[in-house]
Amino acid sequence: MGASFDFSAMDMTKIRWWCVVLLRNFPVKSREELQRERKRRRVEGIAAERADSGTVQPQ
């Protein structure tokens, strides 16, 4: 990505607008939200492994 930046102070309003658009569409999750999500995926993965091995019957 070693390209140089090619924007001026005149472009800052457009850059700010794009930042707002991106943050609205892809909000930054809090540390707690990320931890809950990782835990949920881990638990689901363990449950899937158990279902695949036959130790737990799927509901």
C-alpha distance matrix in Angstrom:
0.0 3.8 5.5 8.7 10.6 13.5 16.1 19.5 22.2 23.6 20.7 21.2 23.8 21.7 18.9 21.6 23.2 20.1 19.9 23.5 23.3 20.6 22.7 25.8 24.6 22.7 24.6 23.6 26.2 28.2 28.3 31.7 30.6 27.8 30.5 33.0 30.6 29.8 33.6 34.5 32.1 33.6 37.1 36.5 35.1 38.2 40.5 39.0 39.4 43.0 43.7 42.4 44.6 47.6 48.4 48.0 49.0 46.7 48.3
3.8 0.0 3.8 6.6 9.5 12.5 15.5 18.6 21.4 23.2 20.7 21.3 24.4 22.7 19.8 22.7 24.6 22.0 21.6 25.4 25.6 23.1 25.0 28.3 27.4 25.6 27.3 26.1 28.7 30.5 30.6 34.1 33.3 30.6 33.2 35.8 33.7 32.8 36.5 37.6 35.4 36.6 40.2 39.9 38.4 41.4 43.8 42.4 42.7 46.3 47.1 45.8 47.9 50.9 51.6 51.3 52.5 50.3 51.9
5.5 3.8 0.0 3.8 6.6 9.0 12.3 15.5 18.7 20.1 17.7 18.8 21.8 20.0 17.5 20.7 22.5 20.0 20.2 24.0 24.0 22.1 24.3 27.4 26.6 25.3 27.1 26.4 29.4 31.3 31.9 35.4 34.3 31.9 34.7 37.2 34.9 34.5 38.2 39.1 37.0 38.6 42.0 41.5 40.3 43.4 45.6 44.1 44.7 48.3 48.9 47.7 50.0 52.9 53.7 53.1 54.1 51.7 53.1
8.7 6.6 3.8 0.0 3.8 6.4 9.6 12.4 15.5 17.3 15.3 16.4 19.7 18.4 16.0 19.1 21.3 19.3 19.5 23.2 23.7 22.2 24.2 27.3 27.0 25.9 27.4 26.7 29.8 31.6 32.3 35.9 35.0 32.9 35.8 38.3 36.3 36.0 39.8 40.7 38.9 40.5 43.9 43.5 42.5 45.6 47.8 46.6 47.3 50.8 51.4 50.4 52.7 55.5 56.1 55.5 56.5 54.0 55.3
10.6 9.5 6.6 3.8 0.0 3.8 6.1 9.1 12.1 13.7 11.6 12.6 15.9 14.7 12.4 15.6 17.8 16.1 16.4 20.0 20.7 19.5 21.5 24.5 24.5 23.7 25.1 24.6 28.0 29.8 30.9 34.4 33.4 31.7 34.8 37.1 35.2 35.3 39.0 39.8 38.2 40.1 43.4 42.9 42.3 45.4 47.4 46.3 47.3 50.7 51.2 50.4 52.9 55.6 56.1 55.2 56.1 53.5 54.5
13.5 12.5 9.0 6.4 3.8 0.0 3.8 7.0 10.6 11.5 9.7 11.7 14.7 13.4 12.1 15.5 17.3 16.0 17.1 20.4 20.9 20.3 22.6 25.2 25.3 25.0 26.6 26.6 30.2 32.2 33.6 37.0 35.8 34.2 37.5 39.6 37.6 38.0 41.7 42.2 40.7 42.8 45.9 45.3 44.8 48.1 49.9 48.7 49.9 53.2 53.6 52.8 55.4 58.0 58.6 57.6 58.3 55.5 56.4
16.1 15.5 12.3 9.6 6.1 3.8 0.0 3.8 7.0 7.8 6.0 8.0 11.2 10.4 9.3 12.5 14.5 13.9 14.9 18.0 18.8 18.8 20.8 23.3 23.8 23.9 25.2 25.3 29.0 31.0 32.7 36.0 34.8 33.6 37.0 39.0 37.2 37.8 41.5 41.9 40.7 43.0 45.9 45.4 45.2 48.4 50.1 49.1 50.5 53.7 54.0 53.5 56.2 58.6 59.1 57.9 58.6 55.7 56.3
19.5 18.6 15.5 12.4 9.1 7.0 3.8 0.0 3.8 5.2 5.4 7.1 10.3 10.7 10.3 12.7 14.9 15.3 16.2 18.8 20.1 20.6 22.2 24.5 25.6 25.8 26.7 26.9 30.6 32.2 34.1 37.4 36.4 35.5 38.8 40.8 39.2 40.1 43.6 44.1 43.2 45.4 48.3 47.9 47.9 51.0 52.7 51.9 53.3 56.5 56.8 56.5 59.1 61.5 61.8 60.5 61.2 58.3 58.8
22.2 21.4 18.7 15.5 12.1 10.6 7.0 3.8 0.0 3.8 5.3 5.4 8.3 10.1 9.9 11.3 13.7 14.9 15.5 17.6 19.4 20.3 21.4 23.6 25.2 25.5 26.0 26.2 29.8 31.3 33.3 36.5 35.6 35.1 38.4 40.3 39.0 40.1 43.4 44.0 43.4 45.6 48.4 48.1 48.4 51.4 53.0 52.4 54.0 57.0 57.4 57.3 59.9 62.1 62.3 60.9 61.6 58.6 58.9
23.6 23.2 20.1 17.3 13.7 11.5 7.8 5.2 3.8 0.0 3.8 5.6 7.1 8.4 9.7 11.3 12.8 14.2 15.6 17.3 18.7 20.1 21.6 23.2 24.7 25.6 26.3 27.1 30.8 32.6 34.9 37.9 36.7 36.3 39.7 41.4 39.9 41.2 44.6 44.9 44.2 46.7 49.3 48.8 49.2 52.4 53.8 53.0 54.8 57.8 57.9 57.9 60.6 62.7 63.1 61.5 62.0 58.9 59.0
20.7 20.7 17.7 15.3 11.6 9.7 6.0 5.4 5.3 3.8 0.0 3.8 5.6 5.5 6.3 8.8 10.1 10.9 12.5 14.6 15.6 16.7 18.5 20.3 21.4 22.2 23.3 24.1 27.9 29.8 32.2 35.1 33.7 33.2 36.7 38.3 36.7 37.9 41.4 41.5 40.7 43.3 45.9 45.3 45.6 48.9 50.2 49.4 51.2 54.2 54.3 54.2 57.0 59.1 59.5 57.9 58.4 55.3 55.5
21.2 21.3 18.8 16.4 12.6 11.7 8.0 7.1 5.4 5.6 3.8 0.0 3.8 5.4 4.9 6.0 8.4 9.8 10.3 12.3 14.1 15.1 16.3 18.3 19.9 20.5 21.0 21.5 25.3 26.9 29.3 32.2 31.1 30.8 34.2 35.8 34.5 35.8 39.1 39.4 38.9 41.4 44.0 43.6 44.1 47.2 48.6 48.0 49.8 52.7 52.9 53.0 55.7 57.8 58.0 56.3 56.9 53.9 54.0
23.8 24.4 21.8 19.7 15.9 14.7 11.2 10.3 8.3 7.1 5.6 3.8 0.0 3.8 5.5 5.1 6.1 8.7 9.8 10.7 12.3 14.3 15.4 16.6 18.5 19.7 20.2 21.3 25.0 26.8 29.6 32.2 30.8 30.9 34.4 35.6 34.3 36.0 39.2 39.2 38.9 41.6 43.9 43.4 44.2 47.4 48.4 47.9 50.0 52.7 52.8 53.0 55.9 57.7 57.9 56.1 56.5 53.3 53.2
21.7 22.7 20.0 18.4 14.7 13.4 10.4 10.7 10.1 8.4 5.5 5.4 3.8 0.0 3.8 5.4 5.0 6.2 8.6 9.9 10.5 12.2 14.2 15.4 16.5 17.9 19.0 20.5 24.2 26.5 29.2 31.8 30.1 29.9 33.6 34.7 33.0 34.7 38.0 37.8 37.2 40.0 42.4 41.6 42.2 45.5 46.6 45.8 47.8 50.7 50.6 50.7 53.6 55.5 55.9 54.1 54.4 51.1 51.1
18.9 19.8 17.5 16.0 12.4 12.1 9.3 10.3 9.9 9.7 6.3 4.9 5.5 3.8 0.0 3.8 5.4 5.1 6.2 8.7 9.9 10.5 12.3 14.3 15.4 16.0 17.0 17.9 21.7 23.8 26.3 29.1 27.5 27.1 30.7 32.1 30.4 31.9 35.2 35.3 34.6 37.3 39.8 39.2 39.7 42.9 44.2 43.5 45.3 48.3 48.4 48.4 51.2 53.2 53.5 51.8 52.3 49.2 49.4
21.6 22.7 20.7 19.1 15.6 15.5 12.5 12.7 11.3 11.3 8.8 6.0 5.1 5.4 3.8 0.0 3.8 5.4 5.0 6.3 8.7 9.9 10.5 12.4 14.3 15.0 15.3 16.2 19.9 21.8 24.5 27.1 25.8 25.7 29.3 30.5 29.2 30.9 34.1 34.2 33.9 36.6 38.9 38.5 39.3 42.4 43.5 43.1 45.1 47.9 48.0 48.3 51.1 52.9 53.1 51.2 51.7 48.6 48.6
23.2 24.6 22.5 21.3 17.8 17.3 14.5 14.9 13.7 12.8 10.1 8.4 6.1 5.0 5.4 3.8 0.0 3.8 5.4 5.2 6.3 8.7 10.0 10.7 12.4 14.1 14.8 16.6 20.2 22.5 25.5 27.8 25.9 26.2 29.8 30.6 29.1 31.2 34.3 33.9 33.7 36.6 38.7 38.0 39.0 42.2 43.0 42.5 44.7 47.4 47.3 47.7 50.6 52.3 52.5 50.5 50.8 47.5 47.3
20.1 22.0 20.0 19.3 16.1 16.0 13.9 15.3 14.9 14.2 10.9 9.8 8.7 6.2 5.1 5.4 3.8 0.0 3.8 5.4 5.0 6.1 8.5 9.8 10.5 11.7 13.2 15.0 18.6 21.3 24.1 26.5 24.4 24.2 27.9 28.8 27.0 28.8 32.1 31.7 31.1 34.0 36.3 35.4 36.2 39.5 40.4 39.7 41.8 44.6 44.5 44.7 47.6 49.4 49.8 47.9 48.2 45.0 45.0
19.9 21.6 20.2 19.5 16.4 17.1 14.9 16.2 15.5 15.6 12.5 10.3 9.8 8.6 6.2 5.0 5.4 3.8 0.0 3.8 5.5 5.2 6.1 8.6 10.0 10.2 10.8 11.9 15.7 18.0 20.7 23.3 21.5 21.3 25.0 26.1 24.6 26.3 29.5 29.5 29.1 31.8 34.1 33.6 34.4 37.5 38.6 38.2 40.2 42.9 43.0 43.4 46.1 48.0 48.1 46.3 46.8 43.7 43.7
23.5 25.4 24.0 23.2 20.0 20.4 18.0 18.8 17.6 17.3 14.6 12.3 10.7 9.9 8.7 6.3 5.2 5.4 3.8 0.0 3.8 5.5 5.1 6.1 8.6 9.8 9.8 11.7 15.2 17.5 20.7 22.7 20.9 21.3 25.0 25.6 24.3 26.5 29.4 29.1 29.1 32.1 34.0 33.5 34.6 37.7 38.5 38.2 40.6 43.0 43.0 43.6 46.5 48.0 48.1 46.0 46.4 43.2 42.9
23.3 25.6 24.0 23.7 20.7 20.9 18.8 20.1 19.4 18.7 15.6 14.1 12.3 10.5 9.9 8.7 6.3 5.0 5.5 3.8 0.0 3.8 5.6 5.2 6.2 8.4 9.8 12.5 15.8 18.7 21.9 23.7 21.3 21.6 25.3 25.7 23.9 26.2 29.2 28.5 28.2 31.4 33.3 32.3 33.4 36.7 37.3 36.7 39.2 41.7 41.4 41.9 45.0 46.4 46.8 44.6 44.7 41.4 41.1
20.6 23.1 22.1 22.2 19.5 20.3 18.8 20.6 20.3 20.1 16.7 15.1 14.3 12.2 10.5 9.9 8.7 6.1 5.2 5.5 3.8 0.0 3.8 5.4 5.2 5.7 7.6 9.8 13.3 16.4 19.2 21.3 18.8 18.6 22.4 23.1 21.1 23.1 26.3 25.7 25.2 28.2 30.4 29.5 30.4 33.6 34.5 33.8 36.1 38.8 38.6 39.0 41.9 43.6 43.9 42.0 42.2 39.0 39.0
22.7 25.0 24.3 24.2 21.5 22.6 20.8 22.2 21.4 21.6 18.5 16.3 15.4 14.2 12.3 10.5 10.0 8.5 6.1 5.1 5.6 3.8 0.0 3.8 5.5 5.1 4.8 7.0 10.4 13.2 16.3 18.3 16.1 16.4 20.1 20.7 19.2 21.4 24.4 24.0 24.0 26.9 28.9 28.4 29.5 32.6 33.4 33.2 35.5 38.0 38.0 38.7 41.5 43.0 43.0 41.0 41.5 38.3 38.2
25.8 28.3 27.4 27.3 24.5 25.2 23.3 24.5 23.6 23.2 20.3 18.3 16.6 15.4 14.3 12.4 10.7 9.8 8.6 6.1 5.2 5.4 3.8 0.0 3.8 5.7 5.7 9.0 11.7 14.6 18.0 19.3 16.7 17.6 21.3 21.2 19.8 22.4 25.1 24.3 24.5 27.7 29.2 28.5 30.0 33.1 33.5 33.3 35.9 38.2 37.9 38.8 41.7 43.0 43.1 40.8 40.9 37.6 37.1
24.6 27.4 26.6 27.0 24.5 25.3 23.8 25.6 25.2 24.7 21.4 19.9 18.5 16.5 15.4 14.3 12.4 10.5 10.0 8.6 6.2 5.2 5.5 3.8 0.0 3.8 6.1 9.6 12.0 15.5 18.6 19.8 16.7 17.1 20.9 20.7 18.6 21.1 24.0 22.8 22.6 26.0 27.6 26.4 27.8 31.1 31.4 30.8 33.5 35.9 35.4 36.1 39.2 40.5 40.8 38.6 38.6 35.2 34.9
22.7 25.6 25.3 25.9 23.7 25.0 23.9 25.8 25.5 25.6 22.2 20.5 19.7 17.9 16.0 15.0 14.1 11.7 10.2 9.8 8.4 5.7 5.1 5.7 3.8 0.0 3.8 6.5 9.0 12.6 15.3 16.8 13.9 13.8 17.6 17.8 15.6 17.9 20.9 20.2 19.8 23.0 24.9 24.0 25.1 28.3 29.0 28.5 30.9 33.4 33.3 33.9 36.8 38.3 38.5 36.5 36.8 33.6 33.6
24.6 27.3 27.1 27.4 25.1 26.6 25.2 26.7 26.0 26.3 23.3 21.0 20.2 19.0 17.0 15.3 14.8 13.2 10.8 9.8 9.8 7.6 4.8 5.7 6.1 3.8 0.0 3.8 6.2 9.4 12.6 14.0 11.5 12.0 15.7 16.0 14.6 17.1 19.8 19.4 19.6 22.6 24.3 23.9 25.3 28.2 29.0 29.0 31.4 33.7 33.8 34.7 37.4 38.8 38.6 36.5 37.1 34.0 33.8
23.6 26.1 26.4 26.7 24.6 26.6 25.3 26.9 26.2 27.1 24.1 21.5 21.3 20.5 17.9 16.2 16.6 15.0 11.9 11.7 12.5 9.8 7.0 9.0 9.6 6.5 3.8 0.0 3.8 6.6 9.4 11.5 9.7 9.7 13.3 14.3 13.3 15.2 18.0 18.3 18.6 21.1 23.1 23.3 24.4 27.1 28.2 28.5 30.5 32.8 33.4 34.2 36.6 38.3 37.9 36.0 36.9 34.1 34.2
26.2 28.7 29.4 29.8 28.0 30.2 29.0 30.6 29.8 30.8 27.9 25.3 25.0 24.2 21.7 19.9 20.2 18.6 15.7 15.2 15.8 13.3 10.4 11.7 12.0 9.0 6.2 3.8 0.0 3.8 6.6 8.0 5.9 6.4 9.8 10.6 10.0 12.2 14.7 15.1 15.8 18.1 19.9 20.3 21.7 24.1 25.3 25.9 27.9 29.9 30.6 31.8 34.0 35.5 34.9 33.0 34.0 31.4 31.3
28.2 30.5 31.3 31.6 29.8 32.2 31.0 32.2 31.3 32.6 29.8 26.9 26.8 26.5 23.8 21.8 22.5 21.3 18.0 17.5 18.7 16.4 13.2 14.6 15.5 12.6 9.4 6.6 3.8 0.0 3.8 5.3 5.2 6.3 8.7 10.0 10.7 12.4 14.3 15.4 16.7 18.4 20.1 21.2 22.6 24.5 25.9 27.0 28.7 30.5 31.6 32.9 34.8 36.3 35.3 33.4 34.8 32.4 32.3
28.3 30.6 31.9 32.3 30.9 33.6 32.7 34.1 33.3 34.9 32.2 29.3 29.6 29.2 26.3 24.5 25.5 24.1 20.7 20.7 21.9 19.2 16.3 18.0 18.6 15.3 12.6 9.4 6.6 3.8 0.0 3.8 5.5 5.1 6.2 8.7 9.9 10.6 12.3 14.2 15.4 16.4 18.3 19.9 21.0 22.6 24.3 25.6 27.0 28.7 30.2 31.4 33.0 34.7 33.5 31.9 33.7 31.6 31.8
31.7 34.1 35.4 35.9 34.4 37.0 36.0 37.4 36.5 37.9 35.1 32.2 32.2 31.8 29.1 27.1 27.8 26.5 23.3 22.7 23.7 21.3 18.3 19.3 19.8 16.8 14.0 11.5 8.0 5.3 3.8 0.0 3.8 5.4 5.1 6.2 8.5 9.9 10.5 12.2 14.3 15.2 16.4 18.2 19.8 21.1 22.4 24.1 25.7 27.0 28.5 30.1 31.6 32.9 31.5 29.7 31.4 29.4 29.3
30.6 33.3 34.3 35.0 33.4 35.8 34.8 36.4 35.6 36.7 33.7 31.1 30.8 30.1 27.5 25.8 25.9 24.4 21.5 20.9 21.3 18.8 16.1 16.7 16.7 13.9 11.5 9.7 5.9 5.2 5.5 3.8 0.0 3.8 5.5 5.1 6.1 8.6 9.9 10.5 12.3 14.2 15.3 16.4 18.2 20.0 21.0 22.3 24.3 25.8 26.8 28.4 30.3 31.5 30.4 28.5 29.8 27.4 27.3
27.8 30.6 31.9 32.9 31.7 34.2 33.6 35.5 35.1 36.3 33.2 30.8 30.9 29.9 27.1 25.7 26.2 24.2 21.3 21.3 21.6 18.6 16.4 17.6 17.1 13.8 12.0 9.7 6.4 6.3 5.1 5.4 3.8 0.0 3.8 5.5 5.1 6.2 8.6 9.9 10.6 12.2 14.2 15.3 16.4 18.4 19.9 20.9 22.5 24.4 25.6 26.7 28.6 30.3 29.3 27.7 29.2 27.0 27.4
30.5 33.2 34.7 35.8 34.8 37.5 37.0 38.8 38.4 39.7 36.7 34.2 34.4 33.6 30.7 29.3 29.8 27.9 25.0 25.0 25.3 22.4 20.1 21.3 20.9 17.6 15.7 13.3 9.8 8.7 6.2 5.1 5.5 3.8 0.0 3.8 5.4 5.1 6.1 8.6 9.9 10.5 12.2 14.2 15.2 16.5 18.3 19.8 21.0 22.6 24.2 25.6 27.0 28.6 27.3 25.9 27.7 25.9 26.4
33.0 35.8 37.2 38.3 37.1 39.6 39.0 40.8 40.3 41.4 38.3 35.8 35.6 34.7 32.1 30.5 30.6 28.8 26.1 25.6 25.7 23.1 20.7 21.2 20.7 17.8 16.0 14.3 10.6 10.0 8.7 6.2 5.1 5.5 3.8 0.0 3.8 5.5 5.1 6.1 8.6 9.8 10.5 12.1 14.1 15.3 16.4 18.1 19.9 21.1 22.4 24.1 25.8 26.9 25.6 23.7 25.3 23.2 23.3
30.6 33.7 34.9 36.3 35.2 37.6 37.2 39.2 39.0 39.9 36.7 34.5 34.3 33.0 30.4 29.2 29.1 27.0 24.6 24.3 23.9 21.1 19.2 19.8 18.6 15.6 14.6 13.3 10.0 10.7 9.9 8.5 6.1 5.1 5.4 3.8 0.0 3.8 5.4 5.1 6.2 8.6 9.9 10.5 12.2 14.3 15.3 16.3 18.3 20.0 20.9 22.3 24.3 25.7 24.9 23.0 24.3 22.0 22.3
29.8 32.8 34.5 36.0 35.3 38.0 37.8 40.1 40.1 41.2 37.9 35.8 36.0 34.7 31.9 30.9 31.2 28.8 26.3 26.5 26.2 23.1 21.4 22.4 21.1 17.9 17.1 15.2 12.2 12.4 10.6 9.9 8.6 6.2 5.1 5.5 3.8 0.0 3.8 5.5 5.2 6.1 8.6 9.9 10.4 12.3 14.2 15.2 16.4 18.4 19.9 20.9 22.5 24.3 23.4 22.1 23.9 22.0 22.9
33.6 36.5 38.2 39.8 39.0 41.7 41.5 43.6 43.4 44.6 41.4 39.1 39.2 38.0 35.2 34.1 34.3 32.1 29.5 29.4 29.2 26.3 24.4 25.1 24.0 20.9 19.8 18.0 14.7 14.3 12.3 10.5 9.9 8.6 6.1 5.1 5.4 3.8 0.0 3.8 5.5 5.0 6.1 8.5 9.7 10.6 12.2 14.1 15.3 16.6 18.3 19.8 21.2 22.6 21.2 19.7 21.7 20.1 20.9
34.5 37.6 39.1 40.7 39.8 42.2 41.9 44.1 44.0 44.9 41.5 39.4 39.2 37.8 35.3 34.2 33.9 31.7 29.5 29.1 28.5 25.7 24.0 24.3 22.8 20.2 19.4 18.3 15.1 15.4 14.2 12.2 10.5 9.9 8.6 6.1 5.1 5.5 3.8 0.0 3.8 5.4 5.2 6.1 8.5 9.9 10.5 12.1 14.2 15.4 16.4 18.2 20.0 21.1 20.0 18.0 19.5 17.4 17.9
32.1 35.4 37.0 38.9 38.2 40.7 40.7 43.2 43.4 44.2 40.7 38.9 38.9 37.2 34.6 33.9 33.7 31.1 29.1 29.1 28.2 25.2 24.0 24.5 22.6 19.8 19.6 18.6 15.8 16.7 15.4 14.3 12.3 10.6 9.9 8.6 6.2 5.2 5.5 3.8 0.0 3.8 5.5 5.0 6.0 8.6 9.8 10.3 12.2 14.2 15.1 16.2 18.2 19.8 19.3 17.7 19.2 17.1 18.2
33.6 36.6 38.6 40.5 40.1 42.8 43.0 45.4 45.6 46.7 43.3 41.4 41.6 40.0 37.3 36.6 36.6 34.0 31.8 32.1 31.4 28.2 26.9 27.7 26.0 23.0 22.6 21.1 18.1 18.4 16.4 15.2 14.2 12.2 10.5 9.8 8.6 6.1 5.0 5.4 3.8 0.0 3.8 5.5 5.0 6.3 8.7 9.8 10.6 12.4 14.2 15.3 16.6 18.4 17.5 16.5 18.5 17.2 18.7
37.1 40.2 42.0 43.9 43.4 45.9 45.9 48.3 48.4 49.3 45.9 44.0 43.9 42.4 39.8 38.9 38.7 36.3 34.1 34.0 33.3 30.4 28.9 29.2 27.6 24.9 24.3 23.1 19.9 20.1 18.3 16.4 15.3 14.2 12.2 10.5 9.9 8.6 6.1 5.2 5.5 3.8 0.0 3.8 5.4 5.1 6.2 8.6 9.9 10.7 12.3 14.2 15.4 16.6 15.2 13.7 15.7 14.4 15.7
36.5 39.9 41.5 43.5 42.9 45.3 45.4 47.9 48.1 48.8 45.3 43.6 43.4 41.6 39.2 38.5 38.0 35.4 33.6 33.5 32.3 29.5 28.4 28.5 26.4 24.0 23.9 23.3 20.3 21.2 19.9 18.2 16.4 15.3 14.2 12.1 10.5 9.9 8.5 6.1 5.0 5.5 3.8 0.0 3.8 5.5 5.1 6.1 8.6 9.9 10.4 12.2 14.2 15.2 14.7 12.8 14.1 12.1 13.5
35.1 38.4 40.3 42.5 42.3 44.8 45.2 47.9 48.4 49.2 45.6 44.1 44.2 42.2 39.7 39.3 39.0 36.2 34.4 34.6 33.4 30.4 29.5 30.0 27.8 25.1 25.3 24.4 21.7 22.6 21.0 19.8 18.2 16.4 15.2 14.1 12.2 10.4 9.7 8.5 6.0 5.0 5.4 3.8 0.0 3.8 5.4 5.1 6.2 8.7 9.8 10.5 12.3 14.2 14.0 13.1 14.8 13.3 15.6
38.2 41.4 43.4 45.6 45.4 48.1 48.4 51.0 51.4 52.4 48.9 47.2 47.4 45.5 42.9 42.4 42.2 39.5 37.5 37.7 36.7 33.6 32.6 33.1 31.1 28.3 28.2 27.1 24.1 24.5 22.6 21.1 20.0 18.4 16.5 15.3 14.3 12.3 10.6 9.9 8.6 6.3 5.1 5.5 3.8 0.0 3.8 5.4 5.1 6.3 8.6 9.8 10.6 12.3 11.3 10.7 13.2 12.7 15.1
40.5 43.8 45.6 47.8 47.4 49.9 50.1 52.7 53.0 53.8 50.2 48.6 48.4 46.6 44.2 43.5 43.0 40.4 38.6 38.5 37.3 34.5 33.4 33.5 31.4 29.0 29.0 28.2 25.3 25.9 24.3 22.4 21.0 19.9 18.3 16.4 15.3 14.2 12.2 10.5 9.8 8.7 6.2 5.1 5.4 3.8 0.0 3.8 5.5 5.1 6.2 8.6 9.9 10.5 9.7 8.0 9.9 9.0 11.2
39.0 42.4 44.1 46.6 46.3 48.7 49.1 51.9 52.4 53.0 49.4 48.0 47.9 45.8 43.5 43.1 42.5 39.7 38.2 38.2 36.7 33.8 33.2 33.3 30.8 28.5 29.0 28.5 25.9 27.0 25.6 24.1 22.3 20.9 19.8 18.1 16.3 15.2 14.1 12.1 10.3 9.8 8.6 6.1 5.1 5.4 3.8 0.0 3.8 5.4 5.0 6.1 8.6 9.8 10.3 9.1 10.2 8.9 11.7
39.4 42.7 44.7 47.3 47.3 49.9 50.5 53.3 54.0 54.8 51.2 49.8 50.0 47.8 45.3 45.1 44.7 41.8 40.2 40.6 39.2 36.1 35.5 35.9 33.5 30.9 31.4 30.5 27.9 28.7 27.0 25.7 24.3 22.5 21.0 19.9 18.3 16.4 15.3 14.2 12.2 10.6 9.9 8.6 6.2 5.1 5.5 3.8 0.0 3.8 5.4 5.1 6.2 8.6 8.9 9.2 11.2 11.1 14.4
43.0 46.3 48.3 50.8 50.7 53.2 53.7 56.5 57.0 57.8 54.2 52.7 52.7 50.7 48.3 47.9 47.4 44.6 42.9 43.0 41.7 38.8 38.0 38.2 35.9 33.4 33.7 32.8 29.9 30.5 28.7 27.0 25.8 24.4 22.6 21.1 20.0 18.4 16.6 15.4 14.2 12.4 10.7 9.9 8.7 6.3 5.1 5.4 3.8 0.0 3.8 5.4 5.1 6.1 5.4 5.7 8.4 9.2 12.5
43.7 47.1 48.9 51.4 51.2 53.6 54.0 56.8 57.4 57.9 54.3 52.9 52.8 50.6 48.4 48.0 47.3 44.5 43.0 43.0 41.4 38.6 38.0 37.9 35.4 33.3 33.8 33.4 30.6 31.6 30.2 28.5 26.8 25.6 24.2 22.4 20.9 19.9 18.3 16.4 15.1 14.2 12.3 10.4 9.8 8.6 6.2 5.0 5.4 3.8 0.0 3.8 5.5 5.1 6.2 5.1 5.9 6.2 9.8
42.4 45.8 47.7 50.4 50.4 52.8 53.5 56.5 57.3 57.9 54.2 53.0 53.0 50.7 48.4 48.3 47.7 44.7 43.4 43.6 41.9 39.0 38.7 38.8 36.1 33.9 34.7 34.2 31.8 32.9 31.4 30.1 28.4 26.7 25.6 24.1 22.3 20.9 19.8 18.2 16.2 15.3 14.2 12.2 10.5 9.8 8.6 6.1 5.1 5.4 3.8 0.0 3.8 5.5 7.9 8.3 9.0 9.3 13.0
44.6 47.9 50.0 52.7 52.9 55.4 56.2 59.1 59.9 60.6 57.0 55.7 55.9 53.6 51.2 51.1 50.6 47.6 46.1 46.5 45.0 41.9 41.5 41.7 39.2 36.8 37.4 36.6 34.0 34.8 33.0 31.6 30.3 28.6 27.0 25.8 24.3 22.5 21.2 20.0 18.2 16.6 15.4 14.2 12.3 10.6 9.9 8.6 6.2 5.1 5.5 3.8 0.0 3.8 5.7 7.8 9.5 11.1 14.8
47.6 50.9 52.9 55.5 55.6 58.0 58.6 61.5 62.1 62.7 59.1 57.8 57.7 55.5 53.2 52.9 52.3 49.4 48.0 48.0 46.4 43.6 43.0 43.0 40.5 38.3 38.8 38.3 35.5 36.3 34.7 32.9 31.5 30.3 28.6 26.9 25.7 24.3 22.6 21.1 19.8 18.4 16.6 15.2 14.2 12.3 10.5 9.8 8.6 6.1 5.1 5.5 3.8 0.0 3.8 5.5 6.4 8.9 12.5
48.4 51.6 53.7 56.1 56.1 58.6 59.1 61.8 62.3 63.1 59.5 58.0 57.9 55.9 53.5 53.1 52.5 49.8 48.1 48.1 46.8 43.9 43.0 43.1 40.8 38.5 38.6 37.9 34.9 35.3 33.5 31.5 30.4 29.3 27.3 25.6 24.9 23.4 21.2 20.0 19.3 17.5 15.2 14.7 14.0 11.3 9.7 10.3 8.9 5.4 6.2 7.9 5.7 3.8 0.0 3.8 6.7 9.7 12.7
48.0 51.3 53.1 55.5 55.2 57.6 57.9 60.5 60.9 61.5 57.9 56.3 56.1 54.1 51.8 51.2 50.5 47.9 46.3 46.0 44.6 42.0 41.0 40.8 38.6 36.5 36.5 36.0 33.0 33.4 31.9 29.7 28.5 27.7 25.9 23.7 23.0 22.1 19.7 18.0 17.7 16.5 13.7 12.8 13.1 10.7 8.0 9.1 9.2 5.7 5.1 8.3 7.8 5.5 3.8 0.0 3.8 6.4 9.0
49.0 52.5 54.1 56.5 56.1 58.3 58.6 61.2 61.6 62.0 58.4 56.9 56.5 54.4 52.3 51.7 50.8 48.2 46.8 46.4 44.7 42.2 41.5 40.9 38.6 36.8 37.1 36.9 34.0 34.8 33.7 31.4 29.8 29.2 27.7 25.3 24.3 23.9 21.7 19.5 19.2 18.5 15.7 14.1 14.8 13.2 9.9 10.2 11.2 8.4 5.9 9.0 9.5 6.4 6.7 3.8 0.0 3.8 6.4
46.7 50.3 51.7 54.0 53.5 55.5 55.7 58.3 58.6 58.9 55.3 53.9 53.3 51.1 49.2 48.6 47.5 45.0 43.7 43.2 41.4 39.0 38.3 37.6 35.2 33.6 34.0 34.1 31.4 32.4 31.6 29.4 27.4 27.0 25.9 23.2 22.0 22.0 20.1 17.4 17.1 17.2 14.4 12.1 13.3 12.7 9.0 8.9 11.1 9.2 6.2 9.3 11.1 8.9 9.7 6.4 3.8 0.0 3.8
48.3 51.9 53.1 55.3 54.5 56.4 56.3 58.8 58.9 59.0 55.5 54.0 53.2 51.1 49.4 48.6 47.3 45.0 43.7 42.9 41.1 39.0 38.2 37.1 34.9 33.6 33.8 34.2 31.3 32.3 31.8 29.3 27.3 27.4 26.4 23.3 22.3 22.9 20.9 17.9 18.2 18.7 15.7 13.5 15.6 15.1 11.2 11.7 14.4 12.5 9.8 13.0 14.8 12.5 12.7 9.0 6.4 3.8 0.0
